[in-house]
Every structure is written in structure tokens, then in C-alpha cells.
Amino acid sequence: MDYGIKDSIIAIVTTNRSMAGSPNSPVFYAENREEGERTALLIAKCTRGMVHDLLGGTYIIVRH
């Protein structure tokens, strides 16, 4: 099987409303960094994923 990074990204959480959605991963928009961090942690708990902070209010949840 051929796996790429897009196959491992579970979700994207961001405060940047101009970020376009992805057909492979849902994008969740947060009002501020605190809400974004909390949302990312909850999604990671539910999906057994890991949160990675990309700075600027954007988090990705991936499965390693």
C-alpha cells in the first residue's frame, strides 16, 4: 500500500477562516487559539491521534 501524509491527517483545526477545506480531512474553525487547542485535543482523544501545532493558530491531528 502507498501511504502519504494526506492519508495520516485526521483533521485540521485553525483560526484562519481563509484556509480552504480539504476533500481528505475536515477543517474545524476556532474563534481563538485557546478554543483551537481545546478542539484539537478533544478530536485527538476521540480518534487516538496526535496534535501537532503548526503555529499561527493551526493544528493538525495525525495518526502515526
GUMARSE-578042 format. One line per field, with one value per atom (N, C-alpha, C, O): x, y, z; residue in three letters. Coordinates in Angstrom, 2 decimals, padded with zeros to 5 digits, m for minus. Atoms other than C-alpha are relative to their C-alpha. Example, Ala and Ser with C-alpha at 12.3 -4.5 7.8 and 13.67 -1.06 7.14 Angstrom:
<palos>
x: 000.89,012.30,000.90,001.94,m000.82,013.67,m000.77,m000.26
y: m001.19,m004.50,001.20,001.18,m001.19,m001.06,001.09,002.20
z: 000.00,007.80,000.00,000.66,m000.06,007.14,000.73,000.90
type: ala,ala,ala,ala,ser,ser,ser,ser
</palos>
This chain:
<palos>
x: 000.83,000.00,000.87,001.96,m000.73,001.12,m000.69,m001.78,000.56,000.52,000.79,002.02,m000.63,001.22,m000.47,m001.27,000.38,000.87,m001.50,m002.11,001.43,m002.67,m000.85,m001.98,000.73,m003.70,000.07,m000.72,m000.19,m002.50,m000.66,m000.83,000.61,m004.13,m001.47,m002.25,001.37,m007.34,m000.85,m001.98,000.74,m008.38,000.96,002.11,m000.73,m007.18,m000.86,m002.05,000.69,m008.12,000.75,001.96,m000.68,m007.41,m000.86,m002.09,000.69,m008.29,m000.05,m000.68,m000.09,m007.60,m001.22,m001.27,001.24,m011.02,000.22,m000.64,m000.24,m009.44,000.61,000.80,m000.55,m007.98,m001.08,m002.19,000.96,m009.69,m000.13,000.80,000.24,m011.22,000.74,001.24,m000.70,m009.70,m000.99,m001.82,000.90,m011.53,000.35,m000.48,m000.45,m009.50,m000.09,m000.22,m000.01,m009.54,m000.92,m000.88,000.89,m012.18,000.79,001.79,m000.59,m011.26,m000.99,m002.14,000.81,m012.60,000.53,001.73,m000.39,m012.57,m000.27,m001.35,000.10,m011.94,000.02,000.60,000.04,m012.59,001.34,001.69,m001.29,m009.22,000.90,000.49,m000.98,m006.08,m000.42,m000.24,000.40,m007.47,m001.08,m001.02,001.06,m010.59,000.56,000.15,m000.62,m008.48,000.78,000.70,m000.78,m006.17,m000.92,m000.67,000.94,m009.07,m000.70,m000.85,000.67,m010.87,000.95,000.56,m000.98,m007.71,000.26,000.34,m000.24,m007.09,m001.18,m000.99,001.19,m010.67,m000.11,m000.42,000.04,m010.55,001.07,000.81,m001.09,m007.21,m000.36,m000.07,000.41,m008.61,m000.99,m000.89,001.06,m011.61,000.52,m000.02,m000.49,m009.57,001.33,001.88,m001.32,m006.38,001.09,002.01,m000.98,m004.44,000.94,000.80,m000.97,m001.58,m000.20,m000.43,000.15,m001.83,001.38,002.32,m001.22,000.88,m000.36,m001.25,000.23,000.98,000.83,002.06,m000.70,001.85,000.21,000.62,m000.13,001.92,m001.06,m001.68,000.98,m000.30,m001.43,m002.31,001.37,m003.35,m000.48,m001.69,000.39,m003.31,000.58,001.77,m000.40,m003.19,m000.42,m001.47,000.44,m003.23,m000.02,000.81,000.09,m004.30,000.33,m000.32,m000.48,m002.47,000.02,000.05,m000.16,m002.32,001.37,001.63,m001.36,001.27,000.00,001.04
y: m001.18,000.00,001.24,001.24,m001.25,003.52,001.03,001.50,m000.97,005.88,001.30,001.29,m001.31,009.59,000.75,000.24,m000.81,012.36,000.28,000.35,m000.30,013.11,m001.16,m000.96,001.15,009.58,m000.07,m000.77,000.02,010.21,001.17,001.11,m001.18,013.61,m000.30,m000.59,000.27,013.11,001.26,001.21,m001.26,016.77,001.17,001.02,m001.25,020.36,000.94,001.09,m000.98,022.92,001.31,001.36,m001.26,026.57,001.20,001.12,m001.27,030.15,000.81,001.87,m000.68,031.15,m000.35,m001.43,000.25,031.45,m000.09,m000.60,000.05,031.80,m001.33,m001.56,001.30,028.29,m000.83,m001.00,000.79,026.16,m001.40,m001.93,001.36,022.83,m001.01,m000.68,001.07,019.55,m001.13,m001.43,001.13,016.66,m001.22,m002.12,001.16,014.23,000.18,m000.81,m000.26,015.91,001.17,002.20,m001.11,018.04,001.14,000.91,m001.18,021.59,000.56,000.82,m000.58,022.93,001.40,001.58,m001.38,026.69,000.37,000.12,m000.42,028.09,001.52,002.17,m001.45,031.61,000.56,001.69,m000.46,031.85,m001.21,m002.35,001.09,029.83,m000.97,m002.18,000.87,028.51,m000.98,m002.16,000.87,027.16,m001.00,m002.17,000.89,025.71,m001.12,m002.28,001.02,023.93,m001.00,m002.20,000.89,022.52,m000.92,m002.12,000.80,021.35,m001.06,m002.22,000.96,019.72,m001.13,m002.30,001.04,017.88,m000.96,m002.17,000.86,016.59,m000.93,m002.11,000.83,015.36,m001.09,m002.25,000.98,013.66,m001.10,m002.27,001.01,011.91,m000.99,m002.20,000.85,010.60,m000.90,m001.98,000.73,009.41,m000.69,m001.32,000.55,008.28,000.60,m000.09,m000.71,010.87,000.83,000.90,m000.88,013.20,001.41,001.58,m001.40,017.01,000.57,000.39,m000.72,018.99,001.45,001.76,m001.44,022.78,000.54,000.46,m000.56,024.44,001.50,002.17,m001.42,027.89,000.82,000.33,m000.87,030.79,m000.43,m000.04,000.42,029.13,m001.19,m001.42,001.18,025.99,m001.25,m001.32,001.30,022.43,m001.07,m000.95,001.17,019.14,m001.18,m001.29,001.24,015.86,m001.12,m001.28,001.06,012.91,m001.33,m001.38,001.34,009.18,m000.50,m000.57,000.47,007.88,m001.51,m002.11
z: 000.00,000.00,000.00,000.57,000.09,m000.73,000.89,000.58,m000.92,002.20,m000.07,m000.07,m000.04,002.12,001.22,002.00,m001.16,004.66,000.00,001.07,000.03,003.47,000.52,000.96,m000.53,004.47,001.51,002.14,m001.44,008.02,000.71,001.93,m000.63,008.64,000.27,m000.65,m000.41,010.59,m000.12,m000.60,000.02,010.90,000.10,000.51,m000.12,010.74,000.83,000.57,m000.82,013.39,m000.17,000.01,000.27,012.62,000.40,000.47,m000.22,013.49,m001.29,m001.34,001.29,009.88,m000.86,m001.45,000.76,008.20,m001.51,m002.22,001.45,004.76,m000.44,m001.64,000.36,004.91,m000.68,m000.16,000.77,002.29,000.60,001.19,m000.45,003.17,m000.84,m001.92,000.68,002.13,m000.27,000.59,000.26,000.44,000.85,001.03,m000.77,002.58,001.50,002.23,m001.44,006.00,000.31,m000.36,m000.36,007.69,000.65,001.33,m000.60,008.72,001.01,000.67,m001.06,012.02,000.27,000.46,m000.24,012.55,001.44,001.97,m001.40,016.04,000.07,m000.80,m000.18,017.32,000.47,000.13,m000.53,019.11,000.23,000.06,m000.19,019.93,001.09,000.94,m001.10,023.20,m000.44,m000.12,000.50,021.53,m001.01,m001.02,000.97,018.72,000.65,000.24,m000.72,021.11,000.69,000.63,m000.69,023.12,m001.00,m000.74,001.03,019.97,m000.56,m000.73,000.54,018.59,000.99,000.59,m001.01,021.87,000.12,000.27,m000.08,022.00,m001.21,m001.06,001.21,018.40,000.10,m000.24,m000.13,019.09,000.98,000.74,m000.98,022.16,m000.61,m000.40,000.59,020.22,m001.11,m001.34,001.17,017.25,000.22,m000.69,m000.33,019.03,m000.88,m001.31,000.81,017.07,000.84,002.06,m000.64,017.91,m000.57,m001.76,000.41,017.81,m000.29,000.48,000.36,016.04,m000.23,m001.03,000.10,016.40,m001.15,m001.13,001.15,013.09,000.14,m000.81,m000.31,014.73,m000.75,m001.69,000.64,013.76,000.23,m000.53,m000.29,015.32,m000.79,m000.87,000.78,013.15,000.62,000.95,m000.55,014.47,m000.99,m001.63,000.75,012.60,000.95,001.85,m000.78,014.11,m000.97,m002.01,000.90,012.59,000.74,001.97,m000.54,013.10,m000.48,m001.68,000.32,013.25,m000.11,m000.37
type: met,met,met,met,asp,asp,asp,asp,tyr,tyr,tyr,tyr,gly,gly,gly,gly,ile,ile,ile,ile,lys,lys,lys,lys,asp,asp,asp,asp,ser,ser,ser,ser,ile,ile,ile,ile,ile,ile,ile,ile,ala,ala,ala,ala,ile,ile,ile,ile,val,val,val,val,thr,thr,thr,thr,thr,thr,thr,thr,asn,asn,asn,asn,arg,arg,arg,arg,ser,ser,ser,ser,met,met,met,met,ala,ala,ala,ala,gly,gly,gly,gly,ser,ser,ser,ser,pro,pro,pro,pro,asn,asn,asn,asn,ser,ser,ser,ser,pro,pro,pro,pro,val,val,val,val,phe,phe,phe,phe,tyr,tyr,tyr,tyr,ala,ala,ala,ala,glu,glu,glu,glu,asn,asn,asn,asn,arg,arg,arg,arg,glu,glu,glu,glu,glu,glu,glu,glu,gly,gly,gly,gly,glu,glu,glu,glu,arg,arg,arg,arg,thr,thr,thr,thr,ala,ala,ala,ala,leu,leu,leu,leu,leu,leu,leu,leu,ile,ile,ile,ile,ala,ala,ala,ala,lys,lys,lys,lys,cys,cys,cys,cys,thr,thr,thr,thr,arg,arg,arg,arg,gly,gly,gly,gly,met,met,met,met,val,val,val,val,his,his,his,his,asp,asp,asp,asp,leu,leu,leu,leu,leu,leu,leu,leu,gly,gly,gly,gly,gly,gly,gly,gly,thr,thr,thr,thr,tyr,tyr,tyr,tyr,ile,ile,ile,ile,ile,ile,ile,ile,val,val,val,val,arg,arg,arg,arg,his,his,his,his
</palos>
